[in-house]
Amino acid sequence: MITVAIAEDHQSLIDGVELLLRYEEEISIVGMANDGEELLNIVRRKQPKVVLTDIRMPKIDGIAATKIIKKEFPHTKVIAFSMFDQEDAVRQMIEAGASGYLLKNSPLDEVLTAIQQVTKGETYFDAAIDPKLFSKDAKQAPKKQLLSKSEREILTLIGQGKTSSEIATIRFNSVSTVETHRKNIIRKLGLHGKGELLRYAIEKKYDF
Protein backbone atom coordinates (compact mmCIF):
# COMPACT_ATOMS: atom_id res chain seq x y z
CA MET A 1 0.00 0.00 0.00
CA ILE A 2 1.30 3.46 -0.94
CA THR A 3 0.45 5.87 1.87
CA VAL A 4 0.18 9.51 0.80
CA ALA A 5 -0.02 12.87 2.58
CA ILE A 6 -1.18 15.99 0.71
CA ALA A 7 -0.36 19.61 1.55
CA GLU A 8 -2.03 22.47 -0.31
CA ASP A 9 -3.47 25.75 0.94
CA HIS A 10 -6.38 25.60 -1.51
CA GLN A 11 -8.86 23.09 -0.14
CA SER A 12 -10.61 22.72 -3.50
CA LEU A 13 -7.42 21.38 -5.07
CA ILE A 14 -6.90 18.95 -2.19
CA ASP A 15 -10.46 17.75 -2.71
CA GLY A 16 -9.76 17.18 -6.39
CA VAL A 17 -6.64 15.13 -5.75
CA GLU A 18 -8.36 13.20 -2.96
CA LEU A 19 -11.24 12.35 -5.29
CA LEU A 20 -8.79 11.17 -7.95
CA LEU A 21 -6.95 8.86 -5.57
CA ARG A 22 -9.89 7.69 -3.47
CA TYR A 23 -10.67 4.64 -5.58
CA GLU A 24 -7.08 3.57 -6.26
CA GLU A 25 -6.70 0.28 -4.40
CA GLU A 26 -2.91 0.65 -4.07
CA ILE A 27 -3.09 4.14 -2.53
CA SER A 28 -4.25 5.31 0.88
CA ILE A 29 -4.39 9.00 1.82
CA VAL A 30 -3.30 9.25 5.45
CA GLY A 31 -3.53 13.01 5.88
CA MET A 32 -4.33 16.35 4.26
CA ALA A 33 -2.89 19.70 5.36
CA ASN A 34 -3.38 23.36 4.47
CA ASP A 35 0.01 24.56 5.71
CA GLY A 36 3.55 23.27 6.15
CA GLU A 37 3.39 22.99 9.91
CA GLU A 38 0.32 20.77 9.74
CA LEU A 39 2.03 18.69 7.04
CA LEU A 40 5.04 18.02 9.27
CA ASN A 41 2.75 16.94 12.09
CA ILE A 42 1.03 14.48 9.75
CA VAL A 43 4.31 13.11 8.41
CA ARG A 44 5.69 12.59 11.91
CA ARG A 45 2.55 10.78 13.02
CA LYS A 46 1.78 8.75 9.91
CA GLN A 47 5.16 8.48 8.13
CA PRO A 48 3.65 8.29 4.62
CA LYS A 49 5.62 6.82 1.74
CA VAL A 50 4.85 9.82 -0.48
CA VAL A 51 4.19 13.50 0.24
CA LEU A 52 2.54 15.73 -2.36
CA THR A 53 3.16 19.34 -1.37
CA ASP A 54 2.65 22.85 -2.63
CA ILE A 55 5.66 25.18 -2.43
CA ARG A 56 3.99 28.40 -1.28
CA MET A 57 2.14 27.61 1.95
CA PRO A 58 1.49 29.40 5.27
CA LYS A 59 3.70 28.90 8.35
CA ILE A 60 6.30 26.65 6.68
CA ASP A 61 6.76 26.63 2.90
CA GLY A 62 7.11 23.48 0.86
CA ILE A 63 10.86 23.83 0.36
CA ALA A 64 11.59 24.10 4.07
CA ALA A 65 9.10 21.33 4.85
CA THR A 66 10.73 19.05 2.27
CA LYS A 67 14.17 19.58 3.80
CA ILE A 68 12.84 18.66 7.25
CA ILE A 69 10.96 15.63 5.95
CA LYS A 70 13.96 14.27 4.05
CA LYS A 71 16.21 14.79 7.07
CA GLU A 72 13.86 13.03 9.49
CA PHE A 73 12.44 10.44 7.09
CA PRO A 74 14.90 9.84 4.22
CA HIS A 75 12.76 7.07 2.72
CA THR A 76 9.74 9.35 2.27
CA LYS A 77 9.37 10.56 -1.31
CA VAL A 78 8.33 14.16 -1.90
CA ILE A 79 6.61 15.51 -5.00
CA ALA A 80 6.24 19.26 -5.48
CA PHE A 81 2.83 20.35 -6.72
CA SER A 82 3.00 23.99 -7.72
CA MET A 83 1.95 26.70 -10.14
CA PHE A 84 5.56 27.91 -10.28
CA ASP A 85 7.79 26.56 -13.04
CA GLN A 86 10.62 29.06 -12.52
CA GLU A 87 14.12 27.62 -12.51
CA ASP A 88 14.83 28.69 -8.91
CA ALA A 89 11.71 27.00 -7.55
CA VAL A 90 12.44 23.72 -9.33
CA ARG A 91 16.11 23.74 -8.33
CA GLN A 92 15.33 24.51 -4.69
CA MET A 93 12.89 21.63 -4.46
CA ILE A 94 15.35 19.24 -6.10
CA GLU A 95 18.09 20.38 -3.72
CA ALA A 96 15.70 19.96 -0.79
CA GLY A 97 15.28 16.32 -1.82
CA ALA A 98 12.12 16.21 -3.93
CA SER A 99 11.79 13.26 -6.31
CA GLY A 100 9.23 14.91 -8.55
CA TYR A 101 7.73 18.22 -9.62
CA LEU A 102 4.25 18.71 -11.07
CA LEU A 103 2.52 21.87 -12.24
CA LYS A 104 -1.01 22.51 -11.05
CA ASN A 105 -2.28 23.04 -14.60
CA SER A 106 -1.32 19.47 -15.51
CA PRO A 107 -4.00 16.77 -15.83
CA LEU A 108 -4.76 15.37 -12.39
CA ASP A 109 -4.10 11.82 -13.55
CA GLU A 110 -0.42 12.78 -13.76
CA VAL A 111 -0.47 12.94 -9.97
CA LEU A 112 -1.17 9.20 -9.87
CA THR A 113 1.60 8.49 -12.37
CA ALA A 114 4.08 10.59 -10.39
CA ILE A 115 3.22 8.82 -7.13
CA GLN A 116 3.70 5.42 -8.73
CA GLN A 117 7.03 6.44 -10.29
CA VAL A 118 8.66 7.92 -7.19
CA THR A 119 7.55 4.94 -5.11
CA LYS A 120 9.67 2.79 -7.41
CA GLY A 121 12.69 4.95 -6.65
CA GLU A 122 12.43 6.89 -9.88
CA THR A 123 11.81 10.59 -10.51
CA TYR A 124 8.92 12.32 -12.25
CA PHE A 125 8.95 15.83 -13.63
CA ASP A 126 6.23 17.71 -15.47
CA ALA A 127 6.76 17.74 -19.23
CA ALA A 128 6.62 21.55 -19.18
CA ILE A 129 9.73 21.80 -16.98
CA ASP A 130 13.06 22.39 -18.71
CA PRO A 131 14.91 19.03 -18.67
CA LYS A 132 18.23 20.76 -17.99
CA LEU A 133 17.06 21.41 -14.43
CA PHE A 134 16.99 17.73 -13.51
CA SER A 135 18.89 15.89 -16.22
CA LYS A 136 22.04 14.24 -14.89
CA ASP A 137 23.82 14.81 -18.19
CA ALA A 138 22.94 18.46 -18.76
CA LYS A 139 25.90 20.82 -18.52
CA GLN A 140 23.67 23.57 -17.17
CA ALA A 141 22.65 21.41 -14.21
CA PRO A 142 25.71 20.13 -12.36
CA LYS A 143 25.15 16.84 -10.58
CA LYS A 144 25.70 18.36 -7.17
CA GLN A 145 22.51 20.42 -7.59
CA LEU A 146 20.48 17.22 -7.61
CA LEU A 147 21.58 16.48 -4.06
CA SER A 148 20.04 17.74 -0.86
CA LYS A 149 22.15 19.66 1.66
CA SER A 150 22.54 16.55 3.83
CA GLU A 151 23.59 14.48 0.83
CA ARG A 152 26.18 17.08 -0.19
CA GLU A 153 27.58 17.15 3.34
CA ILE A 154 27.81 13.36 3.40
CA LEU A 155 29.44 13.37 -0.03
CA THR A 156 32.09 15.73 1.33
CA LEU A 157 32.77 13.37 4.25
CA ILE A 158 32.94 10.39 1.90
CA GLY A 159 35.54 12.28 -0.13
CA GLN A 160 37.52 12.68 3.10
CA GLY A 161 37.60 8.91 3.48
CA LYS A 162 35.10 8.68 6.33
CA THR A 163 33.22 5.42 6.88
CA SER A 164 29.45 5.28 7.36
CA SER A 165 30.00 4.73 11.09
CA GLU A 166 32.29 7.77 11.33
CA ILE A 167 29.87 9.92 9.32
CA ALA A 168 27.01 8.82 11.57
CA THR A 169 28.99 9.92 14.64
CA ILE A 170 29.94 13.27 13.10
CA ARG A 171 26.37 14.03 11.99
CA PHE A 172 24.59 12.50 14.98
CA ASN A 173 22.73 10.13 12.63
CA SER A 174 22.24 6.38 12.74
CA VAL A 175 24.41 4.27 10.47
CA SER A 176 21.29 3.12 8.62
CA THR A 177 20.38 6.77 7.87
CA VAL A 178 23.84 7.39 6.43
CA GLU A 179 23.59 4.22 4.34
CA THR A 180 20.24 5.40 3.01
CA HIS A 181 21.78 8.73 2.03
CA ARG A 182 24.63 6.87 0.30
CA LYS A 183 22.15 4.88 -1.77
CA ASN A 184 20.23 8.03 -2.69
CA ILE A 185 23.43 9.81 -3.75
CA ILE A 186 24.46 6.84 -5.90
CA ARG A 187 21.02 6.79 -7.53
CA LYS A 188 20.83 10.54 -8.13
CA LEU A 189 24.32 10.74 -9.59
CA GLY A 190 23.87 7.68 -11.76
CA LEU A 191 26.82 5.88 -10.17
CA HIS A 192 27.40 2.17 -9.70
CA GLY A 193 28.25 1.11 -6.17
CA LYS A 194 30.21 2.49 -3.24
CA GLY A 195 33.57 2.30 -4.99
CA GLU A 196 32.44 4.58 -7.80
CA LEU A 197 30.84 6.90 -5.26
CA LEU A 198 34.13 7.19 -3.36
CA ARG A 199 36.09 7.91 -6.55
CA TYR A 200 33.53 10.53 -7.57
CA ALA A 201 33.68 12.24 -4.18
CA ILE A 202 37.50 12.29 -4.17
CA GLU A 203 37.83 13.50 -7.76
CA LYS A 204 35.26 16.28 -7.38
CA LYS A 205 36.69 17.40 -4.03
CA TYR A 206 33.36 18.81 -2.86
CA ASP A 207 33.67 21.46 -0.20
CA PHE A 208 30.20 22.56 0.92
RAQUIPE-V658994 format. One record per helix or strand. SS is the DSSP state (H for helix, E for strand). FROM is the first residue (numbers start at 1). TO is the last residue. If there is no record, write none. Layout:
ss->SS from->FROM to->TO
ss->SS from->FROM to->TO
This chain:
ss->E from->2 to->7
ss->H from->11 to->21
ss->E from->27 to->33
ss->E from->35 to->35
ss->H from->36 to->46
ss->E from->50 to->53
ss->E from->58 to->58
ss->H from->62 to->72
ss->E from->77 to->82
ss->H from->87 to->96
ss->E from->100 to->103
ss->H from->109 to->119
ss->E from->124 to->125
ss->H from->131 to->133
ss->H from->143 to->146
ss->H from->149 to->159
ss->H from->164 to->171
ss->H from->175 to->189
ss->H from->193 to->204
